[in-house]
Amino acid sequence: MYRGCQFLQLPPGYFSKIDQNQGENKQNLNLTHNCKRHLLKETKNTTKIGNQFDNVLNQHKIQFIEINAIDCQFDRLILQTHIRFYCKSDSYLQLGLVEKIQGKCYKTLFDSDKNPKFLISEGLFTINLKKQEYILDGEGIKYCGKSEFIENEGVFIQGVFQEPRGERKTASQTLEEISVPKQRAIIIRDESNEIIISKSFGYDNEKLKVDRIQIQYNQQLSEQDFKILSINSKKWVTSSLLDSVVEYFNWKSEIKVNELPLKERLKIPRVLFIPSNVTTSFGEYEDEATYRKKAKGLLQQQLLFYKELNYEMKQVYAKIGFPINVNNAHWVFLLFDLRKEQILLYDSLPSTSIKKCKPGVLIKAIGRFLDLNVGECKIVNHAKQRDSYSCGYFVSSFMEFEYKLQFKQNYKYCYDQNKMKTKIRKILRKA
């Protein structure tokens, strides 16, 4: 190579190496472009499948929520009557009349006494959206009742377990095996789908018949409970009666909301009631950290169906209500308005009026779990209690009021104790 007046000596094959390197660089560049195009094509295909599934949901007028959480394996939540179905929209596959998708299904069935049976399963499903059918059909997991304990894991064909995956004794034992001593007990379906921690453990089945104990709305109800509801009775409403009302309104809401056309359904400010036994189980206050940890665990178990939503309840519900037993002497109703970020305390005591008060430790614990900025709690005094026993009926009427507000925004509160007693009797009779 000539540079000015000098010659630069180059090694043999220099120019051939340059051509070779340029060829390799060009090849690598083309490979990079091809990879990018391939990834872009895959992304477009995935998006296309996701959009296809959304179109199917819209076609069937099914309510669903887009999940944008990074740590969630699912991106859609389908809301149907007593069903919460999480799924990966890009895994949707339609083969003729058969539709398949990866997901997790939370389903609640009820017997004639409105006692729940919880069915939780995860894996590959054959689905029929119109019939609200979600059947494990491939690799999957079936859980024990309302829990995260595995009952079966492996291959399912049309919902029937086929192939176990080795020894899973410790992983798949039920809650009954873990926590319930071997003794005869009344069976109430709850977390374990078979046994609930309740007063029932003191009885056996024969004594159950003698004492005329009934199990309705997942509550143990004695003959004494029904006597409380007589018109002339002046006895305090028990937690079993009040929690029966809670379960009734939740059951009824789910049905009534899903009977509405989709456009109306989307406008409903849904309310969910939590049984009093949950907050009662918080126990006595020791220190803030311990109390909050226990409250969080109990609320997570109660709201297990929303674990994949990271318990962001405002995505489904506008309000969460709690009947609260205050020192085993008074019933109040605590309402968290998730969208307005308000806390209302419905109290029937005549000594209180509409005013503001500082929230207690229980309100703070629940508010923190629900990710609410807990400020002041407004006490609402719709009607004044003039005796020592009717607070439970007031709380029942407060819950009925919030239930009806879902469907009629201008509904006015009205309290009638005898009507409320009759209402509760009818609720239990219907079951």
C-alpha positions as CSV (number, residue, x, y, z in Angstrom):
1,M,0.0,0.0,0.0
2,Y,1.4,3.4,-1.0
3,R,1.2,6.2,1.6
4,G,2.9,9.4,0.5
5,C,6.5,8.5,-0.3
6,Q,6.5,5.3,1.7
7,F,5.3,1.8,1.1
8,L,3.5,-0.1,3.9
9,Q,4.2,-3.8,3.9
10,L,0.9,-5.8,4.6
11,P,0.8,-9.5,5.5
12,P,-0.3,-12.0,2.8
13,G,-4.1,-12.5,2.6
14,Y,-5.0,-9.2,4.3
15,F,-7.7,-8.2,1.9
16,S,-9.3,-11.7,1.8
17,K,-9.6,-11.5,5.7
18,I,-11.3,-8.2,5.4
19,D,-13.8,-9.6,2.9
20,Q,-14.3,-12.6,5.2
21,N,-14.9,-10.5,8.3
22,Q,-17.3,-8.2,6.5
23,G,-19.1,-11.4,5.3
24,E,-19.3,-12.7,8.9
25,N,-20.5,-9.3,10.3
26,K,-23.1,-9.2,7.6
27,Q,-24.2,-12.7,8.4
28,N,-24.4,-11.9,12.1
29,L,-26.4,-8.8,11.4
30,N,-28.8,-10.7,9.2
31,L,-29.1,-13.3,12.0
32,T,-29.8,-10.6,14.6
33,H,-32.5,-9.1,12.3
34,N,-34.0,-12.5,11.7
35,C,-34.1,-13.2,15.5
36,K,-35.7,-9.8,16.1
37,R,-38.3,-10.5,13.3
38,H,-38.9,-13.9,14.8
39,L,-39.4,-12.5,18.3
40,L,-41.6,-9.7,16.9
41,K,-43.7,-12.3,15.0
42,E,-44.0,-14.4,18.2
43,T,-45.1,-11.4,20.2
44,K,-47.6,-10.5,17.5
45,N,-48.9,-14.1,17.5
46,T,-49.2,-14.1,21.3
47,T,-51.0,-10.8,21.3
48,K,-53.2,-12.0,18.5
49,I,-54.2,-15.1,20.5
50,G,-54.8,-13.0,23.6
51,N,-57.0,-10.6,21.6
52,Q,-58.8,-13.6,20.1
53,F,-59.7,-14.9,23.6
54,D,-60.9,-11.4,24.6
55,N,-63.1,-11.4,21.6
56,V,-64.5,-14.8,22.6
57,L,-65.3,-13.4,26.1
58,N,-66.9,-10.3,24.7
59,Q,-68.9,-12.5,22.3
60,H,-70.3,-14.5,25.2
61,K,-70.8,-11.2,27.2
62,I,-68.6,-12.5,30.0
63,Q,-67.2,-10.1,32.6
64,F,-63.4,-10.3,33.0
65,I,-60.6,-8.3,34.4
66,E,-57.2,-7.7,32.9
67,I,-54.4,-8.5,35.4
68,N,-51.3,-6.4,34.9
69,A,-49.3,-7.5,37.9
70,I,-45.8,-8.5,36.9
71,D,-45.5,-11.4,39.4
72,C,-48.8,-13.0,38.4
73,Q,-48.7,-16.0,36.0
74,F,-52.2,-15.1,34.7
75,D,-53.4,-12.1,32.8
76,R,-57.2,-12.5,32.9
77,L,-59.8,-13.1,35.6
78,I,-63.2,-14.3,34.6
79,L,-66.1,-13.5,36.9
80,Q,-69.1,-15.8,36.8
81,T,-71.7,-17.0,39.3
82,H,-69.7,-18.4,42.2
83,I,-66.7,-18.8,39.9
84,R,-63.4,-17.0,39.7
85,F,-61.3,-18.3,36.8
86,Y,-57.8,-17.0,36.3
87,C,-56.1,-17.8,32.9
88,K,-53.4,-17.1,30.4
89,S,-55.1,-15.5,27.4
90,D,-52.3,-16.4,25.0
91,S,-52.7,-20.2,25.9
92,Y,-56.2,-20.3,24.5
93,L,-56.7,-22.9,21.9
94,Q,-59.8,-23.8,20.0
95,L,-60.0,-27.2,18.1
96,G,-63.4,-27.5,16.5
97,L,-65.9,-27.3,19.3
98,V,-63.3,-28.0,22.0
99,E,-61.7,-25.0,23.8
100,K,-58.6,-25.3,26.0
101,I,-56.7,-22.9,28.2
102,Q,-54.2,-22.8,31.1
103,G,-55.7,-21.4,34.3
104,K,-56.8,-21.8,37.9
105,C,-60.4,-22.2,38.9
106,Y,-62.0,-21.3,42.2
107,K,-65.6,-22.6,42.3
108,T,-68.2,-22.8,45.1
109,L,-71.1,-25.2,45.1
110,F,-74.0,-25.1,47.6
111,D,-76.1,-27.9,49.0
112,S,-79.8,-27.5,49.8
113,D,-79.0,-25.8,53.1
114,K,-76.6,-23.3,51.4
115,N,-73.5,-24.9,52.9
116,P,-70.6,-24.3,50.6
117,K,-68.3,-26.9,49.0
118,F,-65.1,-25.3,47.7
119,L,-63.4,-26.6,44.5
120,I,-60.0,-25.3,43.5
121,S,-58.0,-26.7,40.6
122,E,-55.1,-25.5,38.4
123,G,-53.7,-26.6,35.1
124,L,-54.9,-27.3,31.6
125,F,-58.7,-26.9,31.3
126,T,-61.3,-27.8,28.7
127,I,-63.8,-25.0,29.0
128,N,-67.3,-24.1,28.0
129,L,-67.8,-20.4,28.8
130,K,-71.5,-20.4,28.0
131,K,-72.2,-23.3,30.4
132,Q,-69.7,-22.0,33.0
133,E,-67.8,-25.3,32.8
134,Y,-64.1,-25.5,33.6
135,I,-62.8,-29.1,33.7
136,L,-59.2,-30.2,34.2
137,D,-58.1,-32.1,31.1
138,G,-54.4,-32.6,31.1
139,E,-51.6,-31.8,33.5
140,G,-53.1,-30.2,36.6
141,I,-53.5,-29.9,40.4
142,K,-56.6,-30.4,42.5
143,Y,-56.5,-28.7,46.0
144,C,-58.1,-29.8,49.2
145,G,-61.2,-27.6,49.7
146,K,-60.5,-24.0,50.4
147,S,-56.8,-24.4,51.0
148,E,-53.4,-24.5,49.2
149,F,-52.9,-28.1,50.2
150,I,-52.5,-30.4,47.2
151,E,-55.0,-33.4,47.0
152,N,-53.9,-34.7,43.5
153,E,-51.3,-33.6,41.1
154,G,-50.6,-35.2,37.7
155,V,-52.8,-36.0,34.7
156,F,-56.5,-35.5,34.6
157,I,-58.9,-36.6,31.9
158,Q,-62.2,-34.8,31.9
159,G,-61.8,-33.9,35.5
160,V,-60.8,-37.4,36.6
161,F,-57.4,-37.9,38.2
162,Q,-55.3,-40.5,36.3
163,E,-51.6,-40.4,37.0
164,P,-50.0,-39.8,40.4
165,R,-46.5,-38.2,40.4
166,G,-44.6,-40.4,42.8
167,E,-44.9,-40.2,46.6
168,R,-46.7,-37.0,47.7
169,K,-48.0,-38.1,51.1
170,T,-46.8,-35.0,53.0
171,A,-47.7,-32.6,50.3
172,S,-51.2,-33.9,49.6
173,Q,-52.5,-34.7,53.1
174,T,-55.7,-32.8,53.8
175,L,-56.3,-30.2,56.5
176,E,-58.3,-32.9,58.4
177,E,-55.2,-35.1,58.6
178,I,-53.0,-32.2,59.7
179,S,-55.1,-30.3,62.2
180,V,-58.1,-32.4,63.3
181,P,-57.8,-35.0,66.0
182,K,-59.4,-38.4,65.3
183,Q,-62.8,-37.9,66.9
184,R,-66.4,-37.7,65.9
185,A,-67.5,-34.2,65.1
186,I,-70.2,-32.3,63.2
187,I,-69.0,-31.7,59.7
188,I,-69.2,-28.2,58.4
189,R,-67.6,-27.5,55.1
190,D,-65.0,-24.8,55.2
191,E,-61.3,-24.4,54.6
192,S,-60.7,-28.2,54.5
193,N,-64.0,-28.7,52.7
194,E,-65.0,-31.1,55.5
195,I,-64.3,-29.7,58.9
196,I,-64.5,-26.2,60.4
197,I,-63.1,-25.0,63.7
198,S,-66.3,-24.3,65.6
199,K,-68.4,-25.1,68.5
200,S,-69.5,-28.3,66.8
201,F,-66.5,-30.3,68.1
202,G,-68.2,-30.9,71.4
203,Y,-70.9,-32.9,69.8
204,D,-71.2,-36.2,68.0
205,N,-73.8,-37.0,65.4
206,E,-76.3,-38.6,67.9
207,K,-76.2,-35.6,70.1
208,L,-76.7,-33.4,67.1
209,K,-80.0,-35.1,66.4
210,V,-81.1,-34.8,70.1
211,D,-80.2,-31.1,70.3
212,R,-81.8,-30.4,66.9
213,I,-78.7,-28.7,65.6
214,Q,-78.8,-27.6,62.0
215,I,-76.1,-26.6,59.6
216,Q,-77.1,-23.8,57.3
217,Y,-75.1,-21.2,55.5
218,N,-72.0,-22.9,57.0
219,Q,-73.2,-22.1,60.5
220,Q,-74.2,-24.3,63.4
221,L,-77.7,-23.3,64.4
222,S,-79.4,-24.7,67.5
223,E,-83.0,-24.7,68.5
224,Q,-82.1,-21.8,70.8
225,D,-81.0,-19.7,67.9
226,F,-84.4,-20.1,66.2
227,K,-86.1,-19.1,69.5
228,I,-84.2,-15.9,69.5
229,L,-85.9,-15.0,66.3
230,S,-89.4,-15.2,67.7
231,I,-91.3,-11.9,67.7
232,N,-91.5,-11.6,71.5
233,S,-87.9,-12.6,72.1
234,K,-85.6,-10.0,73.7
235,K,-82.4,-12.1,73.4
236,W,-79.1,-11.0,71.8
237,V,-78.5,-12.1,68.3
238,T,-75.8,-14.8,68.1
239,S,-72.8,-14.8,65.8
240,S,-74.2,-17.9,64.0
241,L,-77.4,-16.1,63.1
242,L,-75.5,-12.9,62.0
243,D,-73.0,-14.9,59.9
244,S,-75.9,-16.8,58.3
245,V,-77.2,-13.3,57.1
246,V,-73.7,-12.5,55.9
247,E,-73.5,-15.7,53.8
248,Y,-77.0,-15.2,52.5
249,F,-76.4,-11.7,51.1
250,N,-73.1,-12.9,49.6
251,W,-74.8,-15.8,47.9
252,K,-77.7,-13.7,46.7
253,S,-75.5,-10.9,45.4
254,E,-73.5,-13.3,43.3
255,I,-76.6,-14.6,41.7
256,K,-78.4,-11.3,41.2
257,V,-75.3,-9.5,39.8
258,N,-74.7,-12.2,37.2
259,E,-78.3,-12.2,36.1
260,L,-77.9,-8.7,34.8
261,P,-76.8,-7.8,31.2
262,L,-73.1,-7.2,31.0
263,K,-73.4,-3.4,30.6
264,E,-75.4,-3.2,33.8
265,R,-73.2,-5.7,35.6
266,L,-70.1,-3.6,35.0
267,K,-71.8,-0.6,36.7
268,I,-72.7,-2.4,39.9
269,P,-70.7,-1.2,42.9
270,R,-70.3,-4.7,44.4
271,V,-70.2,-5.3,48.1
272,L,-68.7,-8.3,49.9
273,F,-69.5,-9.2,53.5
274,I,-67.0,-11.0,55.7
275,P,-68.3,-13.3,58.5
276,S,-67.8,-12.1,62.1
277,N,-65.8,-15.1,63.0
278,V,-62.9,-13.8,61.0
279,T,-62.4,-10.6,63.0
280,T,-63.2,-12.3,66.2
281,S,-60.3,-14.7,65.5
282,F,-57.9,-11.8,65.4
283,G,-57.9,-12.2,69.1
284,E,-56.7,-9.8,71.8
285,Y,-54.2,-7.1,71.0
286,E,-50.7,-7.9,72.1
287,D,-48.5,-5.7,69.9
288,E,-49.1,-4.1,66.5
289,A,-46.8,-6.4,64.5
290,T,-48.3,-9.6,65.9
291,Y,-51.9,-8.4,65.6
292,R,-51.4,-7.3,62.0
293,K,-49.7,-10.5,61.0
294,K,-52.5,-12.6,62.4
295,A,-55.2,-10.4,60.8
296,K,-53.4,-10.7,57.5
297,G,-53.2,-14.5,57.6
298,L,-56.9,-14.8,58.5
299,L,-58.0,-12.3,55.8
300,Q,-55.8,-14.1,53.2
301,Q,-57.5,-17.4,54.0
302,Q,-61.0,-15.9,53.9
303,L,-60.2,-14.2,50.6
304,L,-58.1,-17.0,49.1
305,F,-60.0,-16.7,45.8
306,Y,-58.3,-13.4,45.2
307,K,-54.7,-14.5,45.9
308,E,-53.8,-14.2,42.2
309,L,-55.0,-10.6,42.3
310,N,-52.6,-10.0,45.2
311,Y,-55.8,-9.4,47.2
312,E,-56.4,-6.1,45.4
313,M,-60.1,-6.3,46.2
314,K,-61.0,-3.0,44.6
315,Q,-60.6,-4.6,41.2
316,V,-63.8,-6.7,41.9
317,Y,-65.6,-5.0,44.8
318,A,-66.4,-1.4,45.6
319,K,-67.0,-2.1,49.3
320,I,-66.1,-4.7,52.0
321,G,-68.3,-5.0,55.1
322,F,-67.6,-6.5,58.5
323,P,-70.1,-7.2,61.3
324,I,-67.9,-6.7,64.4
325,N,-68.5,-8.1,67.9
326,V,-67.3,-5.5,70.3
327,N,-66.1,-7.1,73.6
328,N,-68.9,-9.7,73.3
329,A,-71.3,-6.9,74.4
330,H,-72.3,-5.0,71.2
331,W,-72.6,-5.5,67.4
332,V,-71.5,-2.8,65.0
333,F,-71.0,-2.9,61.2
334,L,-67.8,-1.7,59.7
335,L,-67.7,-0.7,56.0
336,F,-64.6,-0.1,53.9
337,D,-65.4,1.9,50.7
338,L,-62.5,0.9,48.6
339,R,-63.1,3.4,45.7
340,K,-63.9,6.4,47.8
341,E,-61.3,5.4,50.4
342,Q,-63.7,5.9,53.3
343,I,-64.4,4.0,56.4
344,L,-67.9,4.0,57.8
345,L,-68.9,2.6,61.2
346,Y,-72.6,1.9,61.4
347,D,-73.5,2.0,65.1
348,S,-77.0,1.8,66.6
349,L,-76.1,3.1,70.1
350,P,-78.1,6.2,71.0
351,S,-75.0,7.8,72.7
352,T,-73.3,8.3,69.3
353,S,-74.2,10.7,66.5
354,I,-72.7,11.4,63.1
355,K,-69.2,12.4,64.0
356,K,-65.6,11.3,63.4
357,C,-63.4,9.2,65.5
358,K,-59.8,7.8,65.3
359,P,-59.7,4.2,64.0
360,G,-58.8,1.4,66.4
361,V,-56.2,-1.3,65.9
362,L,-58.7,-3.6,64.1
363,I,-59.7,-1.0,61.6
364,K,-56.0,-0.2,61.0
365,A,-55.2,-3.9,60.5
366,I,-58.0,-4.4,58.0
367,G,-57.2,-1.1,56.2
368,R,-53.6,-2.0,55.8
369,F,-54.5,-5.3,54.3
370,L,-56.9,-3.7,51.9
371,D,-54.2,-1.1,51.0
372,L,-56.3,1.8,52.2
373,N,-55.0,5.0,53.6
374,V,-56.6,4.7,57.0
375,G,-57.5,8.2,58.1
376,E,-60.6,8.9,60.2
377,C,-63.6,6.6,60.6
378,K,-67.0,8.2,60.3
379,I,-69.7,6.9,62.6
380,V,-73.1,6.6,61.0
381,N,-76.1,6.5,63.3
382,H,-79.1,5.9,61.0
383,A,-81.4,4.7,63.8
384,K,-81.1,4.7,67.5
385,Q,-81.2,1.5,69.6
386,R,-83.5,1.8,72.6
387,D,-82.9,-1.5,74.3
388,S,-80.0,-3.8,75.3
389,Y,-80.3,-6.6,72.7
390,S,-81.3,-5.4,69.2
391,C,-77.9,-4.3,68.0
392,G,-77.6,-7.5,65.9
393,Y,-80.8,-6.7,64.1
394,F,-79.5,-3.2,63.3
395,V,-76.3,-4.7,61.9
396,S,-78.4,-7.1,59.8
397,S,-80.5,-4.2,58.5
398,F,-77.3,-2.2,57.7
399,M,-76.0,-5.1,55.6
400,E,-79.4,-5.4,53.8
401,F,-79.2,-1.6,53.1
402,E,-75.7,-2.0,51.6
403,Y,-76.8,-5.0,49.6
404,K,-79.7,-3.1,48.1
405,L,-77.6,0.0,47.4
406,Q,-75.8,-2.2,44.8
407,F,-78.9,-2.3,42.6
408,K,-80.7,0.9,43.6
409,Q,-78.4,3.8,44.2
410,N,-81.2,6.0,45.8
411,Y,-82.4,3.3,48.2
412,K,-83.3,4.8,51.6
413,Y,-82.5,3.1,54.9
414,C,-85.5,2.0,57.0
415,Y,-85.3,0.0,60.2
416,D,-88.1,-2.3,61.4
417,Q,-87.0,-4.9,63.9
418,N,-90.0,-7.3,63.5
419,K,-89.5,-7.2,59.7
420,M,-85.8,-8.0,60.2
421,K,-86.6,-10.9,62.4
422,T,-89.1,-12.2,59.9
423,K,-86.5,-11.7,57.1
424,I,-83.9,-13.8,58.9
425,R,-86.4,-16.6,59.7
426,K,-87.3,-16.7,56.0
427,I,-83.6,-16.8,55.0
428,L,-83.0,-19.8,57.2
429,R,-86.3,-21.5,56.1
430,K,-85.3,-21.1,52.4
431,A,-82.1,-22.9,53.1
